[in-house]
Amino acid sequence: MRSDNIKKGINRTSHRSLLRACGLDDDDMKKPFIGIANSYTDIVPGHIHLRGLVDVVKETIRAEGGVPFEFSTMAVCDGIAMNHEGMYFSLPSREIIANTVESMTMAHQFDALILMPTCDKVVPGMLMAAARLNIPAIVITGGPMMPGKFHGEIVDFINVTEAVGATQSGKMSEEDLYELERCACPGAGSCAGLFTANTMACLTETLGMSLPGCATAHAVSDRKVEIAKQSAKAIFKLLEKDIKPQDIMTQQAFENAIIVDLALGGSTNTTLHIPAIAHEIADLDVSIDLFDKLSHEVPYICSIRPGGNNHMIDVENAGGIPAVMKNLESKLHTDCVTSTSKTIRENLEEVGDINYDVIHTIDDPVRTEGGIAVLYGNIAPNGCVIKQGAVNKDMLVHSGPCKVYNSEEECVTAIENDEIVDGDVVVIRYEGPKGGPGMREMLNPTAAIMGRELYHVALITDGRFSGGSRGPCVGHISPEAAEFGPIAAIENGDVVSINVPERSITLELTDEEIEKRLADVKPAERNLKGWLRQYQQLATSADKGGVLK
């Protein structure tokens, strides 16, 4: 066993002495050591229940003949970090999480890993570590939150963010806003729609790194507890058969994940996280170009908030990700091995009834193209992304005058002052991986625009969007402004044209004029220190997944 490096032989006597201080005995020294990366914290709703779930995992590991060792990783709640300096730290936390799991596993020589994330950056961070370490591992995602009820309607966190804009513009009372605040997020779990956390859970299951049904099993359900037990048992089979993450997360598995992502209309943040996970494995070709290629081939078959009216509980009741994959079976690589130690094809043989009103067939899709599109043009030579499944069809093609802001705060102030009108193209720049730094999410501007019912306003940015953003929001524009990308040349009144069906985004200026303006660009200097300074120096662009080099 790998853990023999810290427990076997006379040269490891001192190591065993320390292990005995943790309560181990002679029998324990003969058992596999299973590391449990738990991201429990008191301040993130998606993680407040993980302490109870990890107790179930530990108990099962002991019963199966292993020794569990729990250790902690961090977790950031993007909703709480939103629209202030805390959001600078959200995407960078992905790297800290990956490095924490790697450090603890290498230092203590665990034989296998059980990874317990829920929220946006924690899931990809742990998957990056699993790919990097390449020892048997399985993921137990924490599960979605139940939606709330407000005046007889089903609601979630995004309803609250958009209601702020509605209240500020006089379309909603402060009393109703307060009531909505109190009921929209009723308890533990990741926010109830197909936002980034739940998208990444769905893709983790599709990759084969969590058990079938794990992604949509809700945080407070008995089903989640049972899946946790079965996952703890499954790690022993993975150990026995020596099935490692790189055996599961192959090129074909990543293509499957992107196919399911496009079919669900998942968060555009996946175009950062999926390439970042694949980056940890040699000889894989997973880029936004692959998203672009597959988006023409994969239909959008499951309309979930924010692109539709269904919530994760509806997907769970309709059959979950196994049902989604069953409907996509003809497009998937079904020979891929999974954490069940079986192939996808074998797993799909067990799929039962499917509610086709929620999970459509590929012959009766919600839309004929995938939920995410990649656009290119003179603003974004290296590409940018839009969640086209959450865009009204009349805004898939739009041209309008620009209103330019050099930070999210500037833009939010302009929206609150009613400076934005229908037809505008709002530009937010210097919010990319280096420019932010940290590539902040722009949920507050998009929610404020939607809350004011400005349905014919487009927003483009070198930053990124929450998985809960909806409307014609184009993010990840690469190269970013801080690296003298063409977005830095845009001035107020310039016209930008967006054509999603043709996958184009164009600044209506000549190349010569753009180059002339860029020669005069002087990005603002920021007095950074600590982690953000390190991150800014090492971060790559959004089209490369924002990984560190």
Order of alpha helices (4+ residues) and beta strands (2+ residues): alpha-beta-alpha-beta-alpha-alpha-beta-alpha-beta-beta-beta-alpha-alpha-alpha-alpha-alpha-alpha-alpha-alpha-alpha-alpha-alpha-beta-beta-beta-alpha-beta-alpha-beta-beta-beta-beta-alpha-alpha
